[in-house]
Amino acid sequence: MRSLSFFFVFLLSLFPILCFSFNPESPTDRRVLVLLDDFSLKSSHSIFFNSLKSRGLNLDFKLSDDPSLSLQRYGQYLYDALIIFSPSTEKFGGSLDLAAVIDFVDSGHDLILAADSTASDLIKNIATECGVDFDEDSSAMVIDHKSYAISGTEGEHTLIVSDDFIQSDAILGETKIEAPVLFKGIAHSVNAANSLVLKVLSASPSAYSANPESKLLSPPLLTGSAISLVSVVQARNNARIMITGSLDLFSNRLLRTAVQKSGSQDKYDKSGNELFVTEISKWVFHERGHLKAVNLRHLRVGETDEPAMYRIKDDLKFSVEIYEWSGKSWEPYVADDVQVQFYMMSPYVLKTLSTNGKGLYHASFKVPDVYGVFQFKVDYHRLGYASLSLSKQIPVRPFRHNEYERFITTAFPYYGASFTMMAGFFIFSILFLYNK
């Protein structure tokens, strides 16, 4: 009886995991753990949190030093995404640490990390592991004496404005962000050698990173457009990460405040922060830019069943269906840059696929005159979209002895040479035997 009771409790503990687990057919993140330094952030950043809830995300708010913190239970992840709004945390509670956060991302889950001038070494190390380096000077902030927000209380020009957005509808949506974004926080840089890290919001050429309360005695290390205000990472496993040096970027105060850039006559009743953080969070949580490929097929021309093997010089047809998640349903993905490779050690055929506008991509080509084990490969990478990497192996054989043409056109000179030699030998024999 006791064992049955234990089994029943075990099933109940697994029930939330099974009910809210990540579903590939509905890839939007649903279970999000939000780590806070203080529960007061729930009210000071309520607009951002409420926008996530309105889109169907289930937010679980916890203090960053909660002793019960855990991302896994019974080998299963409890959450699809992690939001870290606790920049001053020196050590997470429970079983959560730097390695656990990195393993979480390496398992294909998503992360939003916001820091500020109180950022601890733990937060900076997480960012470094993701390809982003915060300014080493812990007292430094982003300062801009040209692109700052006009304010009656702002005298240090640390409340800056920026409209230098990445040009990608997949990441920031099709709605243009008209008003500039307000930013107050610390600078970070991205590794130029890391192609997975992208600057989404950059500082102006006149910005620099320094301590606003002390005199600048030496040139700052981070200046101009090298300063990234908001960066994103899409890992090779399609995990998505957003990193920023401003926790205030998400605050109600900056989301709803009016903004006017110094030296500009344009004044906006509301900053672009709300639209910016809403759109970029949609991308991070896979509500946009998530692709899937299904029904990869290949056929000989004129046949309906996939062959187990091709012969050199066969004519074949290749097709695959690609769809994009719109946040609610799968819609046909339409692009003109999807390619297929017929690959053995290197691509022997590289063909751009045509599309019917309904998600079907197709191409026809001739099998090369080389036999061996080939692969159909679709390796698709596009800015802001989930990567697709598909392959299907197929052997290619040469002609059998009875499949060659009876007379090969290219061998006609050899045929002629043979008959010419026989005719010449016959004439020579006659002349040699009968000529005196």
C-alpha positions as CSV (number, residue, x, y, z in Angstrom):
1,M,0.0,0.0,0.0
2,R,2.9,2.4,0.9
3,S,4.6,1.7,-2.5
4,L,1.4,2.5,-4.3
5,S,1.1,5.8,-2.4
6,F,4.7,6.7,-3.3
7,F,4.1,5.8,-7.0
8,F,0.9,8.1,-7.0
9,V,2.9,11.0,-5.5
10,F,5.6,10.4,-8.1
11,L,3.1,10.7,-10.9
12,L,1.6,13.9,-9.5
13,S,5.1,15.4,-9.3
14,L,5.6,14.7,-13.0
15,F,2.2,16.0,-14.0
16,P,3.3,19.7,-14.4
17,I,6.3,18.6,-16.4
18,L,4.2,16.5,-18.8
19,C,1.5,19.1,-19.1
20,F,3.7,22.1,-19.9
21,S,6.7,20.5,-21.6
22,F,8.1,22.0,-24.7
23,N,6.2,20.8,-27.8
24,P,7.9,20.9,-31.2
25,E,4.6,21.3,-32.9
26,S,4.1,24.5,-30.8
27,P,7.6,25.8,-30.2
28,T,6.8,29.0,-28.3
29,D,8.3,28.9,-24.8
30,R,5.6,28.4,-22.1
31,R,7.3,27.9,-18.8
32,V,9.6,30.8,-17.8
33,L,11.6,31.1,-14.6
34,V,12.1,34.8,-13.6
35,L,14.9,35.4,-11.1
36,L,14.7,38.7,-9.2
37,D,16.9,40.6,-6.7
38,D,13.8,41.9,-5.1
39,F,10.1,41.2,-5.6
40,S,9.5,45.0,-6.0
41,L,10.7,44.4,-9.6
42,K,7.4,42.7,-10.3
43,S,5.6,46.0,-9.9
44,S,8.4,48.3,-11.3
45,H,8.6,46.1,-14.5
46,S,5.0,45.0,-14.5
47,I,4.3,46.2,-18.1
48,F,6.9,43.9,-19.6
49,F,5.8,41.0,-17.4
50,N,2.2,41.5,-18.2
51,S,2.9,41.6,-21.9
52,L,4.6,38.1,-21.6
53,K,1.6,36.8,-19.6
54,S,-0.8,38.1,-22.2
55,R,1.0,36.1,-24.9
56,G,0.4,32.9,-22.9
57,L,3.7,32.5,-21.1
58,N,3.6,31.1,-17.6
59,L,6.0,33.1,-15.4
60,D,7.4,31.7,-12.2
61,F,8.9,34.5,-10.0
62,K,11.6,33.6,-7.5
63,L,14.3,35.4,-5.6
64,S,17.7,34.6,-7.0
65,D,18.9,33.3,-3.6
66,D,15.9,31.0,-3.1
67,P,17.3,27.8,-1.6
68,S,14.8,25.7,-3.6
69,L,16.0,26.9,-7.0
70,S,16.3,24.2,-9.6
71,L,16.0,24.0,-13.3
72,Q,15.6,20.2,-13.4
73,R,13.7,17.5,-11.7
74,Y,14.0,13.7,-12.4
75,G,16.2,14.6,-15.4
76,Q,13.6,16.8,-17.0
77,Y,13.8,20.5,-17.3
78,L,11.1,22.4,-15.4
79,Y,11.3,25.5,-17.6
80,D,11.6,26.4,-21.3
81,A,13.3,29.8,-20.7
82,L,15.1,31.7,-18.0
83,I,14.9,35.5,-17.3
84,I,17.7,36.8,-15.0
85,F,16.7,40.2,-13.6
86,S,19.1,40.0,-10.6
87,P,22.3,41.7,-11.6
88,S,23.8,42.0,-8.1
89,T,23.5,38.3,-7.2
90,E,26.8,36.9,-6.2
91,K,25.5,33.3,-5.9
92,F,22.3,31.7,-6.9
93,G,20.4,29.6,-4.4
94,G,19.6,25.9,-4.6
95,S,21.3,23.8,-7.3
96,L,21.5,26.8,-9.7
97,D,25.0,28.0,-10.6
98,L,27.0,29.2,-13.7
99,A,27.4,25.6,-15.0
100,A,23.7,24.9,-14.6
101,V,22.7,28.1,-16.6
102,I,25.1,27.2,-19.4
103,D,23.9,23.6,-19.5
104,F,20.3,24.9,-19.7
105,V,21.2,26.9,-22.8
106,D,23.3,24.1,-24.3
107,S,20.1,21.9,-24.0
108,G,18.3,24.3,-26.4
109,H,16.6,26.6,-23.9
110,D,16.4,30.4,-24.0
111,L,17.8,33.1,-21.8
112,I,17.2,36.9,-21.1
113,L,20.0,38.5,-19.0
114,A,19.8,42.1,-17.8
115,A,22.6,43.7,-15.9
116,D,23.3,47.2,-14.5
117,S,26.1,49.1,-12.7
118,T,25.8,46.6,-9.8
119,A,26.5,43.6,-11.9
120,S,28.3,40.8,-10.1
121,D,31.1,38.6,-11.4
122,L,28.6,35.7,-11.7
123,I,26.4,37.7,-14.1
124,K,29.4,38.9,-16.1
125,N,30.7,35.3,-16.3
126,I,27.3,34.1,-17.7
127,A,27.5,36.8,-20.4
128,T,31.1,36.0,-21.2
129,E,30.2,32.3,-21.7
130,C,27.5,33.5,-24.2
131,G,30.0,35.6,-26.2
132,V,29.5,39.0,-24.6
133,D,32.0,41.0,-22.5
134,F,30.9,43.7,-20.1
135,D,33.2,46.6,-19.3
136,E,35.8,45.6,-16.8
137,D,35.4,48.8,-14.9
138,S,32.6,48.1,-12.4
139,S,31.9,51.8,-12.0
140,A,31.6,52.6,-15.7
141,M,28.4,53.5,-17.5
142,V,27.5,54.4,-21.0
143,I,27.8,58.2,-21.5
144,D,26.9,60.2,-24.5
145,H,27.1,64.0,-24.7
146,K,25.4,64.2,-28.0
147,S,22.7,61.5,-28.1
148,Y,21.3,61.9,-24.6
149,A,17.7,62.3,-23.6
150,I,16.6,65.8,-22.6
151,S,15.6,65.6,-19.0
152,G,15.2,68.1,-16.1
153,T,17.0,65.7,-13.7
154,E,19.6,64.2,-15.9
155,G,22.9,66.0,-15.8
156,E,25.5,63.3,-16.4
157,H,24.2,62.3,-19.8
158,T,23.9,58.6,-18.8
159,L,20.3,58.4,-19.9
160,I,21.0,58.0,-23.6
161,V,18.8,57.5,-26.6
162,S,19.5,55.2,-29.5
163,D,17.8,54.2,-32.8
164,D,20.6,52.2,-34.3
165,F,18.7,49.0,-34.7
166,I,19.6,45.8,-36.4
167,Q,18.0,45.6,-39.8
168,S,16.0,42.3,-39.4
169,D,12.3,41.9,-39.5
170,A,12.7,38.4,-38.1
171,I,14.2,39.8,-34.8
172,L,12.4,43.1,-34.4
173,G,9.2,42.5,-36.4
174,E,7.8,44.3,-39.4
175,T,6.4,47.2,-37.3
176,K,9.0,50.0,-37.5
177,I,10.1,51.4,-34.1
178,E,9.6,55.1,-34.7
179,A,10.6,56.5,-31.3
180,P,14.2,56.0,-30.1
181,V,15.0,53.7,-27.2
182,L,16.0,55.0,-23.8
183,F,19.0,53.3,-22.2
184,K,20.7,53.7,-18.8
185,G,23.3,51.1,-17.9
186,I,26.7,49.5,-18.6
187,A,28.4,48.8,-21.9
188,H,29.4,45.5,-23.4
189,S,31.2,44.4,-26.5
190,V,30.9,41.4,-28.7
191,N,33.6,39.1,-30.1
192,A,34.0,39.9,-33.8
193,A,35.1,36.3,-34.4
194,N,31.9,34.9,-33.0
195,S,29.4,34.9,-35.8
196,L,26.6,33.8,-33.5
197,V,26.4,37.1,-31.6
198,L,24.6,40.0,-33.1
199,K,24.3,43.6,-32.0
200,V,20.6,44.5,-32.0
201,L,20.9,48.0,-30.5
202,S,24.2,49.9,-30.8
203,A,25.4,53.1,-29.2
204,S,26.1,56.2,-31.3
205,P,29.7,57.1,-32.5
206,S,29.9,59.8,-29.7
207,A,29.2,57.4,-26.8
208,Y,31.9,56.0,-24.5
209,S,32.1,53.9,-21.3
210,A,33.5,55.6,-18.2
211,N,32.7,56.5,-14.6
212,P,30.4,59.5,-14.7
213,E,31.4,60.6,-11.2
214,S,35.2,60.9,-11.9
215,K,37.4,62.9,-14.3
216,L,38.4,61.0,-17.4
217,L,42.2,60.7,-17.2
218,S,42.8,58.1,-20.0
219,P,41.0,57.2,-23.1
220,P,38.1,54.7,-22.4
221,L,38.4,51.2,-23.6
222,L,34.9,51.1,-25.2
223,T,33.8,53.9,-27.5
224,G,31.4,54.6,-30.3
225,S,29.6,52.0,-32.2
226,A,31.8,49.3,-30.7
227,I,29.5,49.6,-27.7
228,S,26.6,47.3,-27.9
229,L,23.6,48.2,-25.7
230,V,21.5,45.0,-26.5
231,S,22.9,41.9,-28.1
232,V,21.4,38.5,-29.0
233,V,22.8,35.1,-29.6
234,Q,21.3,32.2,-31.6
235,A,23.3,29.1,-30.8
236,R,23.8,26.3,-33.2
237,N,21.1,24.3,-31.3
238,N,18.7,27.2,-32.0
239,A,18.7,28.3,-28.3
240,R,18.2,32.1,-28.2
241,I,19.8,34.6,-25.8
242,M,19.3,38.3,-25.2
243,I,21.9,40.3,-23.1
244,T,21.7,43.9,-22.1
245,G,23.5,46.1,-19.6
246,S,20.3,47.9,-18.6
247,L,17.7,46.5,-16.3
248,D,15.9,49.9,-16.6
249,L,15.4,49.1,-20.3
250,F,12.4,47.0,-19.2
251,S,11.1,49.3,-16.4
252,N,7.7,50.9,-16.5
253,R,9.4,54.3,-16.1
254,L,11.4,54.1,-19.3
255,L,8.6,52.2,-21.2
256,R,6.1,55.0,-20.7
257,T,8.2,58.2,-20.5
258,A,8.3,60.8,-23.2
259,V,11.6,61.1,-25.1
260,Q,13.4,63.9,-27.0
261,K,16.9,63.5,-28.3
262,S,19.3,66.4,-27.7
263,G,19.7,68.5,-30.7
264,S,16.5,67.2,-32.3
265,Q,13.1,68.9,-32.5
266,D,11.3,65.6,-32.6
267,K,9.5,64.8,-29.4
268,Y,7.7,61.5,-28.8
269,D,5.0,61.0,-26.2
270,K,6.4,57.5,-25.4
271,S,9.8,56.0,-25.9
272,G,10.3,53.0,-28.2
273,N,11.3,50.8,-25.3
274,E,7.9,49.0,-25.0
275,L,7.7,48.0,-28.6
276,F,11.4,47.1,-28.7
277,V,11.4,44.8,-25.7
278,T,8.1,43.3,-26.8
279,E,9.3,42.4,-30.3
280,I,12.7,41.2,-29.2
281,S,11.1,39.0,-26.5
282,K,8.9,37.4,-29.2
283,W,12.0,36.4,-31.1
284,V,13.8,35.1,-28.0
285,F,10.8,33.0,-27.0
286,H,10.4,31.5,-30.5
287,E,7.2,33.4,-31.3
288,R,8.8,34.5,-34.6
289,G,11.6,33.2,-36.8
290,H,11.3,29.6,-35.9
291,L,11.4,27.2,-38.9
292,K,10.8,23.5,-39.4
293,A,11.3,21.3,-42.4
294,V,9.2,18.2,-43.1
295,N,8.6,15.7,-45.9
296,L,12.1,15.7,-47.4
297,R,11.7,13.5,-50.6
298,H,13.6,12.5,-53.7
299,L,12.4,10.6,-56.7
300,R,13.5,9.5,-60.1
301,V,11.8,11.5,-62.8
302,G,8.6,9.6,-63.8
303,E,8.5,7.5,-60.6
304,T,6.4,7.9,-57.4
305,D,8.4,5.9,-54.9
306,E,11.7,6.8,-53.4
307,P,14.5,4.5,-54.7
308,A,17.0,2.8,-52.5
309,M,19.8,3.7,-54.9
310,Y,20.5,5.9,-57.9
311,R,22.5,5.3,-61.0
312,I,24.9,7.8,-62.4
313,K,23.3,10.2,-64.8
314,D,19.8,9.5,-63.5
315,D,17.3,12.5,-63.6
316,L,15.8,13.1,-60.2
317,K,13.5,15.4,-58.3
318,F,14.1,16.7,-54.8
319,S,11.5,18.4,-52.6
320,V,11.1,19.6,-49.0
321,E,8.5,21.6,-47.1
322,I,9.5,24.5,-44.8
323,Y,7.1,26.3,-42.4
324,E,7.5,29.2,-40.0
325,W,5.8,29.5,-36.6
326,S,3.7,32.6,-36.4
327,G,3.1,32.4,-32.7
328,K,-0.2,30.6,-33.1
329,S,0.2,28.3,-36.1
330,W,2.6,27.1,-38.8
331,E,2.6,29.2,-41.9
332,P,4.4,28.5,-45.2
333,Y,7.8,30.0,-45.3
334,V,8.6,31.8,-48.5
335,A,12.2,32.6,-49.5
336,D,14.4,32.5,-52.6
337,D,17.7,31.5,-51.0
338,V,17.1,27.9,-49.9
339,Q,19.6,25.5,-51.5
340,V,20.2,21.7,-51.7
341,Q,23.5,20.1,-52.0
342,F,24.2,16.6,-53.5
343,Y,27.2,16.0,-51.3
344,M,30.1,13.5,-51.1
345,M,33.1,14.9,-49.3
346,S,32.2,18.1,-51.2
347,P,29.1,19.3,-53.1
348,Y,28.9,17.9,-56.6
349,V,25.6,19.6,-57.2
350,L,24.4,22.9,-55.6
351,K,20.9,23.9,-56.6
352,T,18.7,26.8,-55.5
353,L,15.2,25.5,-54.7
354,S,12.1,26.9,-56.3
355,T,9.0,27.4,-54.2
356,N,5.3,27.3,-54.9
357,G,4.6,29.9,-52.2
358,K,2.8,27.3,-50.1
359,G,5.9,26.0,-48.2
360,L,7.0,23.4,-50.9
361,Y,10.5,23.8,-52.2
362,H,11.7,21.7,-55.1
363,A,14.4,21.2,-57.7
364,S,15.4,18.8,-60.5
365,F,18.9,17.8,-61.5
366,K,21.0,15.0,-63.0
367,V,23.0,12.7,-60.8
368,P,26.7,13.4,-61.5
369,D,28.9,10.8,-63.3
370,V,30.5,9.8,-60.0
371,Y,29.5,6.8,-58.0
372,G,29.7,6.5,-54.2
373,V,27.6,7.3,-51.1
374,F,26.0,10.8,-51.5
375,Q,23.8,12.9,-49.2
376,F,21.0,15.3,-49.9
377,K,21.9,18.2,-47.7
378,V,19.9,21.3,-46.8
379,D,22.0,23.6,-44.6
380,Y,20.0,26.8,-44.2
381,H,21.1,29.8,-42.2
382,R,19.4,33.2,-42.4
383,L,19.7,36.2,-40.0
384,G,17.1,36.0,-37.3
385,Y,15.7,32.6,-38.3
386,A,16.2,29.2,-36.8
387,S,18.8,27.2,-38.6
388,L,17.9,24.1,-40.6
389,S,20.3,21.2,-41.1
390,L,18.8,18.2,-42.9
391,S,20.5,15.3,-44.6
392,K,19.5,12.1,-46.3
393,Q,22.0,9.5,-47.4
394,I,21.7,7.6,-50.7
395,P,24.2,5.4,-52.7
396,V,24.9,6.0,-56.4
397,R,26.1,3.1,-58.5
398,P,27.7,3.0,-62.0
399,F,26.2,1.5,-65.1
400,R,25.9,-2.3,-65.1
401,H,27.6,-4.1,-68.0
402,N,24.3,-4.5,-69.9
403,E,23.2,-0.9,-69.3
404,Y,25.7,0.9,-71.5
405,E,24.6,2.0,-75.0
406,R,25.3,-0.5,-77.8
407,F,27.4,2.0,-79.7
408,I,29.0,4.9,-77.8
409,T,29.1,8.1,-79.8
410,T,32.4,9.2,-78.3
411,A,34.0,5.9,-79.3
412,F,33.3,6.4,-83.1
413,P,36.9,7.5,-83.8
414,Y,38.1,4.3,-82.2
415,Y,35.6,2.2,-84.3
416,G,36.8,4.0,-87.4
417,A,40.5,3.4,-86.6
418,S,39.8,-0.3,-86.1
419,F,38.0,-0.8,-89.4
420,T,40.6,1.4,-91.2
421,M,43.4,-0.8,-89.9
422,M,41.6,-4.0,-91.0
423,A,40.9,-2.6,-94.5
424,G,44.5,-1.4,-94.8
425,F,45.9,-4.8,-93.8
426,F,43.6,-6.5,-96.3
427,I,44.8,-4.2,-99.1
428,F,48.4,-4.6,-98.1
429,S,48.1,-8.4,-98.1
430,I,46.7,-8.4,-101.7
431,L,49.3,-6.1,-103.0
432,F,52.1,-8.1,-101.3
433,L,50.9,-11.4,-102.5
434,Y,50.0,-10.6,-106.1
435,N,52.2,-7.7,-107.0
436,K,55.5,-8.7,-108.8
